[in-house]
């Protein structure tokens, strides 16, 4: 897994909240604060919209989410890659509901 495939602004967080996608990353960290953390999330944003994130644990990406959106701003797809490299693709209708 690589974090180099996403454009946008990188922002760092302690964790996320919610069970519905896209996840909401919370407790923002400054870039220098992640140097001494065992785990953190690196989110990629286009303005305020989350394009995806990588969860880092001990310097390695152990979970990655990539999001796409419909023209109306609702989530259209979520690609989730786990620590083993297994990828799951979820598709959502124009209202953001799982298809």
Order of alpha helices (4+ residues) and beta strands (2+ residues): beta-beta-beta-beta-beta-beta-beta
